[in-house]
Amino acid sequence: MAEASKRRARSTSFRGREYSKASVWLGRLAVFVLLTGLWELLSGRAFNSFWLSKPSLIADRIVQMLGDGDLWYHMSATLQEAVVGLAIGMVGGTLLGIGLAFSGIFERWIYPFMMALYSLPRVSLAPLFIVWFGIGQSSKILMVVAMVIFVAFYNAFEGMRNIDKDLMDMMSTYKAKWTHKLRWVVLPSITVWILTSVRLNIGMALIGSVIAELVGSNRGLGYYITYSSNMLDTTGIFTGLVLIMLIAVALEQLVLLLERLLLRYR
């Protein structure tokens, strides 16, 4: 028993270890410098720079796009599509998951159909959305919603299933309204699940918007990647990919900030 207690104490101590922000950011900077330095060093020496370009060439292209106004022109389109689609998909999927968990026998009726829809290759829906809504932002946003909504639904639904039943029974004993249950039990219990689905869906939202732009668009990072590919411009392709990653990192940092604010009690 004493040995088990010691093991638990060591495990807890390990999981609870705190690192300074300076050490974390210095480590990230070191990894970034190492990877980009190796890429820059090996490109043109270990392999032909035509295939993977160079970080210096990508940086020059970003500066050039910034001066031409193309950077914000393409980034803003992709960012708007991803953020709007993410918001719609998160709200719709979360409400659907909560509602289905509260629906009693309807859950058993509808859940198999949700799984059937989830199994659809949603990437293949992009051409259909283009046919329905054209090459404007509507088709791109709808594609993002299709990519995001199921992750939000399943996280909210599983969060509901993991709520402490004793709390719900106690609320029912005191004849609490469903709005009170939602405010005081449900939302605090599934906040972690919702924030996790937001973090997962950042990448899904960007994938959805870029895929829709690849299929048919006249602006956006997906369009820029397609245009660069047609011109055999690998630097342009990697520039588009790097910008997408930068957007994803920035959005995740915002979600982490929101998470710290909402989960201070933890």
LINBEL-V433176 format. One record per helix or strand of 3 or more residues. SS is the DSSP state (a for helix, b for strand). FROM is the first residue (numbers start at 1). LEN is the number of residues. If there is no record, write none. Layout:
BEGIN
{{SS & FROM & LEN} {SS & FROM & LEN}}
END
This chain:
BEGIN
{{a & 2 & 14} {a & 21 & 22} {a & 49 & 4} {a & 55 & 14} {a & 70 & 33} {a & 105 & 14} {a & 122 & 12} {a & 137 & 25} {a & 165 & 9} {a & 178 & 38} {a & 221 & 10} {a & 234 & 29}}
END
